Amino acid sequence: MNARSFSALYFKYKTRNDFVHGIQNGEIELNEDSLSQALSVLWQQKCRGILDFMCEKNIKVCFYFGESYPSQLRDMPDPPSILYYVGDISVLEENCLAVVGSRHSTSYGRTCTELFAKECAQCGVCIISGMADGIDSIAHNSALEVSGLTCAVLGGGVDNIYPASNKGLYYEIASRGVIISEYPLSTRPQKYHFPERNRLIIGLSKCLLVTEAGMPSGTMSTVEFALEQNKAVFAIPGRIDSPASKGTNYLIKSGCLLASEPADVLAEFGIYPNEKKAEEKTFEGFDETETAIIKLLYHEPHTFIEIEEKLKLDSAELNASLTMLEISGVISQEAGRTYVLKK
């Protein structure tokens, strides 16, 4: 039987089981060799269909030993041998921060997540989360709002948008970041997939930020993976009488790092936004001494004597420079002849 005949049979018997039943019922007369060939053609047809689907949906794959495979995953226990993805996987070459939290976020949780995700994204950090309702979605959207990088790790196939309400977010991330999964195409999310997905979120990230979580919380499995992989865990404190903050407050009490501002997390990446702002600050119109004073006061107030000692300046010269900066409205003098920079 030639390939054309097999193709004709394929359209009549579209699945392997149907084809076998056709043989068993005597509808198809084949010997052992031709049966093997027929089934081979069927699987070739199926593979072509899958490849056509992947091309249509811009779905790509990378393998463990491939160049595009995220290098940080090779250091984690039991890394996936294959990843399916949509978008630009190269965004994972940047500093990556996992941001997770409750699906039922409060106004406080949303505000904190937006603040941290936006500032970290603006500093070049890729925000990684699971595209779930609540904190995950807020983290992704916040990064996108400031044209930052973001990655969604799914608990099902990359062609299965879950939850369905995040369809718009899915396509935004796909076009400006990356969506990845270790599960084969068309895999529907299962309850046991989410802890596995969380381990991948941590594997891709340098550290973890929990912005809001109650007790008990599914977020805790992500924390466990982070601790197992020796990743720093940050938690944002909340009100002691708020059930939505019991999880994060518990993490802090248990020894996780307190995150009171984005700079706390960015320091883990060696990024110091305050210093960067000081370096980028323009000092047009100020001489060398005045510029040195401004840079010193940028981090904290100093007394006259402290400035004199740290900058090794003559008191008369220092007094003249401080007076000019006060007149210019750049600094102000407080009690004890302490000088503060007006930022």
C-alpha positions in Angstrom: 0.0 0.0 0.0 1.5 3.3 -1.0 1.6 6.6 1.0 -1.3 8.1 -0.9 -3.5 5.1 0.1 -2.4 5.5 3.7 -3.3 9.2 3.6 -6.8 8.2 2.3 -7.1 5.7 5.1 -6.0 8.4 7.6 -8.9 10.7 6.7 -11.3 7.8 7.3 -9.6 6.5 10.5 -8.4 9.6 12.2 -7.0 8.1 15.4 -4.7 5.2 16.0 -7.5 3.2 17.9 -9.9 3.7 15.0 -7.3 2.5 12.6 -6.7 -0.6 14.6 -10.4 -1.3 15.0 -10.7 -1.0 11.2 -8.2 -3.8 10.8 -9.8 -5.9 13.5 -13.2 -5.5 11.8 -11.8 -6.6 8.5 -12.3 -3.2 6.9 -8.5 -2.9 6.3 -6.4 -5.8 5.0 -2.9 -5.4 6.2 0.0 -7.7 7.2 2.3 -7.0 10.1 4.8 -5.0 8.1 2.2 -2.8 6.3 0.4 -2.2 9.6 3.6 -0.8 11.1 4.0 1.4 8.1 0.4 2.5 8.3 0.7 3.5 11.9 3.9 5.3 11.2 2.1 7.4 8.6 -0.6 8.2 11.1 1.9 9.4 13.7 3.7 11.5 11.0 0.4 13.1 10.2 -0.3 13.8 13.8 3.2 15.3 14.3 2.7 17.6 11.3 -0.6 18.7 12.8 1.1 19.6 16.1 3.9 21.4 14.3 1.4 23.4 12.2 -0.5 24.3 15.4 2.7 25.4 17.1 3.7 27.6 14.1 0.3 29.1 14.0 0.4 30.0 17.8 4.1 31.0 17.8 4.9 28.2 20.3 8.5 27.2 20.6 10.4 24.7 22.6 13.9 24.6 24.1 15.7 21.6 25.5 18.0 21.2 28.5 21.2 21.2 26.5 20.0 23.9 24.0 21.5 27.4 23.9 18.1 29.1 24.7 17.5 27.0 27.8 17.5 29.3 30.9 20.9 28.7 32.5 19.6 29.3 36.1 17.3 26.2 35.8 20.3 23.9 35.3 21.2 24.6 38.9 17.9 23.6 40.4 17.0 20.0 41.5 15.2 18.0 38.8 15.1 20.6 36.1 12.6 20.1 33.2 14.2 18.5 30.1 12.0 20.5 27.8 10.2 23.9 28.1 7.4 25.2 25.9 7.2 28.9 25.5 5.5 31.8 23.7 7.4 35.1 23.5 11.0 36.1 24.0 12.7 33.6 26.3 15.8 35.8 26.4 14.2 38.1 28.9 15.1 35.4 31.5 18.7 36.2 31.0 18.1 39.4 33.1 17.8 39.6 36.9 14.6 37.8 37.8 12.4 38.3 40.8 9.6 36.0 41.8 6.5 37.8 43.1 3.7 35.8 44.6 0.8 36.2 47.0 -2.9 35.6 47.6 -5.4 35.1 44.9 -7.8 37.1 47.0 -5.8 40.3 47.4 -6.8 43.3 49.5 -6.3 47.0 48.5 -3.2 47.0 50.7 -1.8 44.0 48.9 -2.5 45.4 45.5 -0.9 48.7 46.4 2.3 47.0 47.7 2.6 44.7 44.8 2.2 47.5 42.3 4.9 49.6 44.1 7.5 46.8 44.3 6.8 45.3 40.8 6.9 48.7 39.1 10.1 49.9 40.7 11.9 46.6 40.3 10.8 46.4 36.6 12.0 50.0 36.0 15.4 48.9 37.3 15.7 46.1 34.8 14.5 43.2 36.9 12.2 40.7 35.2 9.1 40.0 37.3 8.1 36.3 37.4 4.8 35.0 38.6 2.1 32.4 37.8 -0.5 34.5 36.0 -3.1 33.5 38.6 -5.8 35.8 39.9 -4.9 38.3 42.5 -1.2 39.2 43.3 0.2 37.2 40.3 -1.8 39.2 37.8 -1.1 42.5 39.5 2.6 41.8 39.4 2.6 41.1 35.7 0.4 44.1 34.9 2.5 46.4 37.0 5.7 45.4 35.1 3.9 45.8 31.8 2.7 49.3 32.7 6.2 50.6 33.1 7.4 48.7 29.9 9.3 46.3 32.1 10.1 42.6 31.6 7.8 39.8 32.9 7.4 36.1 32.7 4.4 33.9 33.4 5.0 30.3 34.4 1.8 28.2 33.8 0.4 25.1 35.5 -0.8 23.7 32.2 0.2 23.8 28.5 1.2 27.2 27.1 -1.8 27.0 24.8 -4.2 26.7 27.7 -5.0 30.1 29.1 -5.8 29.8 32.7 -7.7 31.5 34.2 -9.7 32.3 31.1 -10.3 35.8 32.5 -6.6 36.6 32.0 -6.8 36.1 28.2 -5.9 39.8 27.6 -3.0 39.6 30.0 -1.8 36.4 28.4 -1.4 38.0 25.0 0.2 41.1 26.6 2.9 39.0 28.2 3.3 36.9 25.1 4.0 40.0 23.0 6.2 41.8 25.5 7.7 39.1 27.7 7.5 35.3 27.8 5.1 32.6 28.9 6.6 29.2 29.7 5.5 25.7 30.9 7.1 22.3 31.3 3.7 20.6 30.4 2.9 19.3 26.9 0.5 21.3 24.7 -3.2 21.1 25.6 -2.5 20.0 29.2 -5.2 21.3 31.4 -4.1 22.7 34.8 -4.4 20.2 37.6 -4.2 20.8 41.4 -0.9 19.0 41.7 0.6 21.1 38.8 0.8 24.3 40.8 3.4 23.2 43.4 5.4 21.9 40.4 4.9 25.3 38.7 6.0 27.1 41.8 9.3 25.2 41.9 10.0 26.4 38.3 9.1 30.0 39.3 11.8 29.8 42.0 14.3 28.1 39.8 14.1 31.0 37.3 14.4 33.7 40.0 17.3 35.0 42.1 15.0 35.7 45.1 11.3 35.6 46.1 9.0 38.4 47.3 5.7 37.6 49.0 3.6 40.7 49.0 0.4 39.3 50.7 -0.6 35.9 52.1 -3.0 34.6 54.7 -2.7 31.4 56.7 -2.8 28.7 55.6 -1.7 29.7 52.1 -0.6 27.9 48.9 2.1 30.6 48.7 4.0 28.7 51.4 4.9 25.9 49.0 6.7 28.5 46.9 8.6 29.7 50.0 9.6 26.1 50.8 11.1 25.7 47.3 13.0 29.0 47.7 14.5 27.9 51.0 15.4 24.5 49.5 17.2 26.3 46.6 18.9 28.7 49.0 17.1 31.7 47.6 16.4 34.8 49.7 12.8 35.2 50.7 11.4 38.7 51.3 8.0 39.4 52.8 6.0 42.7 53.1 4.7 43.3 56.6 1.0 43.9 57.1 -1.5 44.9 59.8 -1.4 42.5 62.7 -5.2 42.3 62.8 -5.5 41.6 59.1 -6.1 37.9 58.1 -4.6 38.7 54.7 -1.3 39.5 56.3 -0.9 36.6 58.7 1.2 34.7 56.3 3.7 37.4 55.5 4.0 38.5 59.1 4.6 34.8 60.0 7.4 34.6 57.4 9.1 37.7 58.9 8.8 36.3 62.4 10.3 33.1 61.2 13.4 34.7 59.8 12.5 35.8 56.3 13.7 39.2 55.2 11.4 42.2 55.8 10.8 44.3 52.7 9.6 47.8 53.6 10.6 49.4 50.3 11.7 48.2 46.9 15.3 49.2 47.6 15.4 46.3 50.1 14.8 43.7 47.4 16.8 45.5 44.7 19.9 45.4 47.0 19.8 41.6 46.5 20.5 42.2 42.8 23.3 44.7 43.6 21.0 47.5 42.5 20.9 50.6 44.6 18.3 53.0 43.2 19.1 55.9 45.6 22.8 55.8 44.7 21.9 55.5 41.1 19.6 58.6 41.4 22.5 60.5 43.1 24.9 59.5 40.3 22.4 60.6 37.6 21.5 63.8 39.4 22.8 66.8 37.4 24.9 69.3 39.2 25.0 72.1 36.7 25.8 75.4 38.3 27.5 73.9 41.3 31.3 73.8 41.8 33.3 70.8 42.9 32.9 71.4 46.7 29.1 72.0 46.4 28.7 68.9 44.4 30.6 66.8 46.9 28.4 68.2 49.7 25.2 67.3 47.8 26.3 63.7 47.2 27.2 63.3 50.8 23.9 64.6 52.0 21.9 62.5 49.5 22.0 59.4 51.8 21.5 61.1 55.2 21.8 64.4 57.0 25.2 65.5 58.4 26.4 68.1 60.9 28.8 70.8 59.9 31.6 69.0 61.7 30.8 65.6 60.0 30.9 67.2 56.6 34.1 69.0 57.4 35.8 65.8 58.5 34.5 63.5 55.7 35.3 65.9 52.9 38.4 67.3 54.6 37.4 70.9 53.9 38.6 74.1 55.4 35.9 75.4 57.7 35.7 78.8 55.9 35.4 77.2 52.5 32.8 74.8 53.8 30.8 77.5 55.4 30.7 79.5 52.2 29.6 76.5 50.1 26.8 75.6 52.6 25.6 79.2 52.6 25.4 79.2 48.8 23.5 75.8 48.8 21.0 77.1 51.3 20.4 80.3 49.3 19.9 78.1 46.2 17.2 76.0 48.1 19.2 72.8 47.7 19.8 72.1 51.4 18.3 73.3 54.7 19.8 73.7 58.1 18.2 72.1 61.1 18.8 72.1 64.9 22.4 71.4 65.9 23.7 72.8 62.6 22.6 69.7 60.8 22.2 70.0 57.0 19.6 68.1 55.1 19.3 67.7 51.3 15.9 68.8 49.9 15.3 66.0 47.4 
